[in-house]
Amino acid sequence: MSNLVIVESPAKAKTIQKYLGGDYDVIASMGHVRDLPKSKFGVDVEHDFAPQYMDMKGKEDVIKDLKKHAKKADKIYLATDPDREGEAISWHLAQMLNLNMEDNNRVAFNEITQAGVRNGMSHPHKIDVDLVNAQQARRILDRIVGYQLSPFLWKKVKRGLSAGRVQSVAVRLVVDRENEIRAFKTQEYWSIDAKLTAPSSRKVFAAKLATIDGQKAELATKEQTDGILQTLEQAQFTVAGVKKRVTNKQPAPPFITSTLQQDASRRLGFQAKRTMKAAQELYEGVEIEGMGAVGLITYMRTDSLRISDEAKAAAAAYIEQTYGKQYLPPTPRVFKSKKNAQDAHEAIRPSMPDLTPERVKNSLTTDQFKLYKLIWERFIASQMANAQLNTVSADITAGNCGFKASGYSVKFEGFTVLYEESKDADAEDNKVLPPLEQGDLLKVKSLDGNQHFTQPPARYSEATLIKALEENGIGRPSTYAPTITTILSRLYVERDGKQLRPTALGEVITELMKEHFKHIVDAKFTAKMETDLDRVEHGDCDWVSMLHGFYDDFEKTLSKAEVAMEGKRVKVPDEETDVVCELCGKKMVIKIGRFGKFLACPGFPECRNTKKIVQETKGTCPLCGKKIVLKKSKKGRSFYGCDNYPNCNFMTWSTPVEDTCPKCGCTLFKKGGRSGKLVCEKPGCGFERSLKE
């Protein structure tokens, strides 16, 4: 009997073929095979939004091969990814291959291991039409917004623009944050810090002014601060009370899609797209020395914190064997998923918890290893005992002022022996206090008044934007990375280091949308749409009715906007630079074209001078001594090259720094992250120095 299994990718096919053996033929569809047409709207609004699907261009050979294999097979299984998108691919394949929709021909794998594949194959089921309809509804919603709103933007702003249902809200979040920063009024404030020693120790510790006359200390000026410092000069610092306790610190739960993207951004510097690429590879299967193709992690698009009992048991066995029984919690941990979580899959975890990162390191790419290590450590730590901290806080009196000092020491390291969750803004380290008793008289080593200024909210990074999208209920696990990629590629948002800031184009589009299409850029409205899509998925809402509920209002709004903007056009303000046009002397401005930003003379059309934007660094080329400039590869990856190209072909992925080589005087380059090194790239020099030195 001939059995055919169809998956999306060759890597996944290879791994599954290994587990199923010669009785099965496993082939890849290379993703979607049918979609809405690119050249036209492709949705029949008049007939309940009937989609006009067609075979995708460029997939002719793949489709021909699929039909050829299907014709020979006695039984066909559709084993695409276990989510809406995967269900839709299976549905399209079934339509294309004329399969019976009532057959139990759909199989799904939460993990691509021998057990995972066997479990999936032993539980075939019908294609979930509700899941398919949820994907169709999302696709048609996005097509409606994209195809009907984009031409409006072309007419009112410039050609080539596009609008999107989720991307427009993401851009608005970035724009609104920028407006908050601009509107922020900086305020001055002061603090007083004391450096003290106790009678029983020479150890200097810090205490901060907390109260004045029993009220919270609020110092607004230097004069106020100097007055308090003057009264403290003769004051006796006395320990009024000491509180000691043991606190428990719990581990973070295993990763879901959003937290994986956030932590990979903070710890590894990975953009969301890079994270999901490596995660997909780890899920689909990697050739491991001595094991063959193995899927190393569970499905990576999930918002559930559920963990199988088998995985918990495997983690517990590893923890007890490696660290000892005291590192296990009294009972296995259960983490509660958020209210609107789909819970279709487990949290992201290693498929085989005893397969440590070091065991597979030599078989993985650098990105795969870094991400696997992060996922593995987070999961194992989530199943470990709490860390226990001895915390001490001391109240100190000095005249009419009260000071606070606090610190902690680790009583039992628990899960922190392996992993601690990173934060967007790490708090100051808490220092260990010397032994203190009530009534102790303290010696003052120094008293300092320190000036501070309130800070505006930080711009979003990829990590914090993903967090904001998740908290607002905008998008789902599969959409975070594509949304960020889209708003960057369409030049509505740009990177400034790790921060995201809106471009002038992004701000203009957002203000136009807020004025005429406020629902499209409203976070609550978009979140409700996501909830409606979830209801479609669960069979609680008819997808056509849901689309009517959106489209009928949208059509009226679009018509009103057309009337309101009749004969009007919005100009995107040019960003002036310090670069002077050598032809006419005007300061050049930044324009956005088909291939990104460039410099143009504002005297157009009289002066048509244009230039590439070159970002210089402080380094010089180790080959010819010319300036080193930041460049972009065809795939958009940053690298550094000589400004004298093509006469000089020097290039490097490493970052130039201000330091120079002590051996030859050339610019040094930074390789690796925080624990990397500085190297000299002049041929024959060979100097390098660890960043820790």
N, C-alpha and C positions, 0 to 999 in steps of 0.2 A: 504494500500500500504506500502511495506517494503522499508525503506531508510537506506542505509549503508554509513557511513562516515568514511574514513580511514585517520588517522593522524600518526605522527611518535612516539609520546610518550604517556604513560598512563596519565601523569599529564595534558597534552594538551587535551587528550580524555575526561578526567573527567570534565574539565572546559567547553568544547564545549557541552558535553552531557547535562550539566545543562541548557544551553541556548536553545538547540534544543528540549528538552523534549522527551516524550515517542514515538513520531512518527519516531524517528531516533535512530539508533544503531551506536554508535561511538566506534571504536576499534583502536588499535595502531599497526603499523608495526614494531615497535622497531628499527626505522632507515631504512637503506638499506636492501633489501631482496636479491638483485642480484649484482654481481660485477665481475670483472676480476678474474680469478683463482689466488690463492696465490702460487701455486706450479710450474707454468709455465708462459711464456711470455703472452700468451692469446690475442695477436694482430696479425692478418694476414696482414703483411706489403705488401705482394705481391698482395693482393686484396683490395686495398684502405683502409688499416688499419681497416679491419672489426674486431670489438671486439668480443671475445668469452665469453659472459657472462654466469654465472652459478649461481644457487641458493647458497647462502652463508652457509657455514658449521656452525652448531649450531642453524640455524634458521628453522630447519625442522618442529618443533611444531608450530611456529608462522605462517609459510607458510600454513601448513595444516589448521590451524584455520581461516586464511584469506580466503582461498578457500571455506571452509565450510560456513562462513558467506556470502560470495559473491554469492554462489549458491542459497541461500534463498532470496536474495535481489532483489526487482524489479528495484531499481535505486541505483547506486553506485556513490558516490562523493569522489574525491581524494583531501584531504585538507592538504597536506604537506606544509612545510615552503615556503614562497613566494620568493624564490631565485633559482639560477641555481641548487643547490644541491637538493632542495625540488622538483623542476620540474622534475629532473632526477629520483627521488624516485617514483614520481607519474607515470612517463613513464614506469619504470620497473614494477610497480604494474599493470598498464594497460596491459602490455605485458604478465605478468604472469597469470592474471585473464581473459585474452582473451577479453578485453573490446574494443569497437569500438573507434578508434582514432579520428573519426569525431564527436563523441558525445561531448556535452558541459557538461563534468563531472568533470572539474577541478575548484576548488574554493580556494580562498586565503584570509587570514585574516591578515591585517596589525596590528590589535590589537585584542586580544581575550576578548572582552567585548560583552555585549548583542547587542549593535549597530553594532560593528565590525563584529560579527558572522552573524547577519541578513543581513548586507550589502554584505558580501562575498557570502552567500548562495543565495542571490537574483540576483547575477551576475555570474552564472557559464559560463565557456568558455572552448574551446578546449585546450588540452595540447600544450604548446608553444614549438614546435619542434626546433626552433632556439635556445631557451634557453637550451634545452636538448643537442643539438649538441655542444654548447659552453662547457657544462659540460663534455661531452664525449671527446671533443678535449683536454681539460685540463687533464683529467684522462689518456688519451692515451699518451699525451706528457710526463707526469710524469712517466708513465710506461716505455716508451722508454728510458728515461734518467736513471731511476732507474735500469732497468733490463739489459741494455747494457753497461752502464758505471760502475756500481758497480763491475761486474766481473773483469774489467780492474784494478780497485783499489785493489781488492783482490790479483791479481797476482803481482802488482807492489808495494804495501804497506803492507797490512795484510788482512787476511780473516775477514769477518763479517762487513766490511765497506759498506757504502751506499752513493749514490750521489742523489741529488734532484735538480730540476730546480730552484726553489725559495730558498730553504735552502742554496744552494751553494753560491748564491749572498749574502744572509744574513751573512753567515760565512765570506765571503770576506770583507764585510763592517767592521766587528769586527776586522779581521786581519789587514786590511789597517789602521784602527785607531790605533792599537797597534804599527804598524811600524812608524806611524807619531809620536807617543809618544816617541819611542826609538830614532828617528832621531832628535828630538827637541833639540835645543841648547838654554839653559837658558841664558837670558841676564839680567844684573843688571840695575835697574833704580831707581830714587829717586823722591820723591814728598815733597812739603812743605805745611804744614797745619797750619793755624792760628786760634786761639781761641780769639774771639773779643767780646766786649760789646758796645752797642750804648748809646748815651747820655740819651735817654728817658727810658732806661730799664737796669736792672742788669742782664738780661738773657744773658748767654754766647751762642754764635752761632759760627759755623765753616765756614771758607772760605778756598778755595784751590787755590794755585798759578796756574795761567792760562797762563800768558804771561810775557816775559822779552823783553824790548825794542820793544814792539808791536808784537813780534813773539811768536809762541807757545812755552811754556816752556818745554824743554826736558833736564832733568838732568840725566847724565849717571853715575856720580861718587860722592863719599862723598866729595871730594875736591871741586867740582863745587858747591855742595849744601851748604857746609860750607861758601864758598865765598858769595853766595847770602844771606845766613842768617846773615852774618856780615854786609852787606850793609843795611839790613832791620832793624837792631837794632836801628838805629837813624831815620828811616823813619816814616813819619806821615801817618797813614791809614785813607783815606778819601773816603766817598761814592761818586763815580763819576756819578752814575745813578741808578735808580730803575725802573724796569718794573713790572707792576701789570696787571694781566689779569684773566679772568675766562675761564677755559678750561672744555670741556665736555669729560667725559670718558664713552665709550659705553660698554654695557655688551657683554660677549662672546656669540656666537651662541649656540643653543642647541647641544647636543652631536651627533656625528656620531661614528661609531665603533672605529676608531683609537683614537679620542680625549677622548672617554670614557675610553679606556684602558690606555691611558697616564695619565689622571687625577686620575684614581683609583690607579695607581701605585704611583704617587707622594703623594696623600693625604691619601690613605688608606693602602699603602704598598702591594696592591694586585698584584700578577702576572697576566699576560694576561689570562691565562687559568682559573684562579680562578674568574676573572671578568666575563668572558663569561659564566661560569657555573651558577653564580648567576643571570646574565642577562637572560639566557635561562629560568630559573625557574620563574623569574618575568614575562616574556612574556607568558609562557605556562599556568600559573595560580597558585595561592596560595590560600589556605583556609583562608579567612578573617572572623574574628568573626562577626556574624550578617549579613554577605553577601554571604557566601559560597565561591566557587572557583571563583577567579577573576584574569584575566590577567592584571597586574599592569602597564606594559609598552608596547609601540609599538615594532615592530620587531627590533631586536638589531643588525642586520647585514646590515648596510646601509652606504652610503657615501653622502647622500642627506641632505640638510639643509631645505628642504621644510616642512612647517607646515600647516595643514589644517585650514580653516577658523573657523571651529567649535572649534578646540583646542585653537586657539588664543582668541576667544570670551570667552571660559571658563576660560582661564588664566586671561584675563582682568577683568572678573567679580570677581574672587578671589582676585586679587590685589587691586581693588577699595574697596571691602568690608573690606579687612584686613588692608591695609595701607593708603587708601585714593586716591582720583582721581589724586592728584598731582604726584603720583608714576607711572602713566601711560604715555607712550610716546604720542606725538600729534597724530600720526597715528600708526597702528599696524606695527610691524617690519617685514621686508622681508630680509632674509639672502640669499646671492648668493652662490650656490654650486660651487665647483671647476669645471674646464672645462670638465674633463673626468668622472664626477660623473654619476652613473647609473640612479639616480632619480626614481627608481622603488618604493621606499618607502619614508615615511616621515623620518625626523630626529628622534632620540631616545627621547621619551618624556613620561611622565605619561599618561596612557590611560584615566584617569579621574583626571584632574588637581586639583579639589577641594578635592581629597583624600590625605590629608597631611601625611607625614611620621609618625607623632605622632599618627595619627588615626589607623594606621595599624601596629605599632611597635610590639605590643604583639603577632601578628600573624605571624611574620617573624623571620627567623633565623638571627643571627648577621650579616652575610655577606649580606643577602638579604636586611636587613634594611639599612645598610651602603650604599649599592649601590643605593637602591631606593631613599634614602635621597639625594644622590649626583645628580642623574638624575632629581629628582623633583626640587631641588633648582636651578640647572643650567637652566632648562627650564623656570621656573617661572621668574627667574632673566632676562632671555633673552627677556622677554616681558615687562620689566619694563623701567622706564624713565632713562635717563643718570644720572650719578653722576656728580655734578658740583664742581670744585675745584678752590679756590682762589690761584693762583700761583704767587710767587714773586721771581724775580731774581735781584741780586744787583751786580754791577761792582764796585770794590774797588781798588783804586790806592795807591801804597806805593813806592815812589821813581820811579824807572824805571820798577817796577813790577806791574802786574795787577792780582787781585784775583777775584774769583767768589764765590758767596754764593747764594743758592736757597732753597726754601721751599714752602710748600703749607699748606692750611687748607681746610677742607671740608665745602663748602657752602651748598650743598644739597646732601645727601647720595645716593639718587636714588636706583638703583639696589644693591648697595654694602651693603644695610641694610640686604640683604639675602645671597649674594654669590659674591665671587671674584675669578677669574680664577687663578689657581696656576701656577707657572713658574718652569722651571728646575733649574734655579739659581736666587733666589730672589735678587733684587737690594737692596741697603742700604735704610733704611727708610729715607724719606725726612722729615726734621724737620721744624717746624714753625719758621719763622724768627721774631725777634722783629720789632716794627715800625722803618723804616729807611727812611730818606729823603736825597735828593741830597745835598752834602756839609757837611753832618754830619761827625764830627771827632770821630774816634773810638779808644777805648782803647784796647791795646794788653794784653791779659792774658797769652798767650804762643805762641811760634813759634817753630815748630818741623820739622826737616828733617827726613823723613821716607824712609828706604830702602825697595825696592821691587824686585822681580824677576819674569820675564815673565813665565807663566805657560803653559805646553803642553795642547793640547786638552784633554778633559775628556774622559774616556772610556764610551762606550754606557751603558746606563741602558736599561731596557725593554722599558720604556717610550720613550727614545730618539731613540732607534733602530726602534720602530714602526713608529715614526715620520719620520725617514730617509727612511724607506721602502715606506711609503706613498708618501713622497716628490719625490722619484725617480720613482714612478709609478710601484713599484715591489709588486706583490700580490694584493689582493683585501680584503675588510672587513672580509670575512670569513677565510682568510688564515694567518693573522698576528699571532694570538695566536698559531695555530698548528705549524707554522714555527719555532717560538721561542722554543716551547716545543720539537720539533724534534732536533734542533741543540744542545740543552742541553742534551737530553736523549742519543744522539749518541756521546756525549763527545767531540764534536768539539769546543764547547764553554762552559765555566763554570762561575758560579757566584762567585764574590768576594765582599761580602756584597751585595749592590744593583747594583754593576757594573758587566758588562759582559766582560770577557777577553778570548782570544782564548787559547786552549790547544796546546801543541806541535803537537798533531795529527791534529788538525784543521789547523795549519799553514802549515804543510807538505802537506796536501790534497789541500789546497788553492793554494800553489805555483805550485803544479803539474798540477792543473786545469788551472791556468793562463798560464802555458807554453804550454799545449797541447789542452786545450778546452776553449780558451779565451772567446768565445761567451757565453758559459754556465755560466760563472761567471762575465759577463759584464752587468752592471746595465742597460745601454741603450738598449742592445739587449733584455734583459728580459722584460723591460718595453714595448718594441715594441710587444713582444709576448702577453703581457696582452692586449694591444690595439687591436691586431688581434683577440683575443678571444672575446673582446667586439664587434668587427665588426661581428663576427659569431653570437653572441647573437642578434644583431639588424638585422640580415638577409642580411648584406652587404658583406659577405665573405663566400665562401664555405669551410666547415670545413676540408674536405678531401684535397683540394688544399692547405690550410694553413699547414696541417700536412706534405704534400709533400715538401713544401717550407722549413720546418725545417729539416725533416729527411734526405733528399738527401744530404745536406751539412754535417749533423751530422755523417752520415755513413762514408763519406770520411774522416772526421776529426778523427774518431775513428780508421780507418784503418791506417792512417798516424802515429797516436800515438802508435799503436801496433808495427809498424816497427821501429819507433824512440826509443822505450823503450825495444826492443828485448834484452833479457838476462840481463836487468837492474832491480834493485829493490831499492826502496827508504826506508831508515831507519828512523824511528821516534826517535829523540833523547830522551834519558832518563833524567828525572829531578832528580838530586842528592839531597839527604836529609842529615840532621845531625844525623839521626838514624843509629847507628852502629850495624852491624850484629853480634849477640853474638856467632855465630858459627865460623866465619872466620875473623871478624874484619873489613871487608870492609864497606864503607858507602852505605847504602841501597838506591835504586832508586825507583821512582814511575812508576809503569806499569799500563796499562789499560787492563782489562780482560772482560769477559762476564758480570760480575756484577759490573763493575766500576773500580775505582782505588784501587790499593793495593801496599804495599811495597814488593820489591823483592831484593834479593842479586844479585849484578852484577857479582858474581862469577859463575853463572849458566853456564854449568850443574854440575860443581864440587860441588857447594853449592846450594841447592834448598830451602833455607830458605825464607819464605814469612810471611807477617804480615798484619793485617788490619791497615788502616790509622786511627789513633785516634787523634782528635782535642781537646786538653785540654783547659779548661777555667781557670780563676783565682779563681774560687769558689771552695769550699769544700762541701762535702755531709753533710747535717744537721743530717743524721742518724748515719753515721759511721766515718765521717771525712776524707774519701778518696777523691781523685780528682773527679771533675765533668767534664764529656766529652760530646762533641756534637755528637749526633747520628742521624740516619735516620730511619723513620718508613718504613714499607713495601711499602707504597704509596709515599715515598720520602719526607715526611714532617719532618722538623728538630725538635728535642726535646733534652732535656738534661738529662743525667742519670749518675749514680755512676759508676766509673771505676772498682768497686769491684763486679760488676754483674757477676754471679748470686747470690753471697753471700749477696749482698745488692740490693734490688729492687727499690731504690729511682729513680723516674723520674718526670719530670715537663716540661710543655710547656713554662714556664716563663724563661726569660734570667737571668743568674747569673751576678751580678755586683761586683765591688771591695769593696763596702761598706759592713760593718758588722752590725749585729743587736745590738743596744745599750742595749738590755735586756739580750740576751744570748750569743752574740758574734759570732753567725753563719752567714754564707753568706746570703745576701739579694738578692731577685729576683725581676726583673722588670716585672710588668703585665700591659697590655694595651699599648697605644701609648704615644704621648707626654703628654697627660693629665692623664696618668695612675698613678700607685703607686708602691712603694717598699714594699715587704712583706717578712716576715720571714716564712720559710716553716718547721721549726722545730716543731714537734707535741707538742701542748700545749702552745706554746709561744704567738702567736696571734698578734705580732707587725706588724704594717703597717704604711706607711707614704706617703702622696701625693707627687708626683714629683714636684708640684708647691711650696711646702713648702721650 
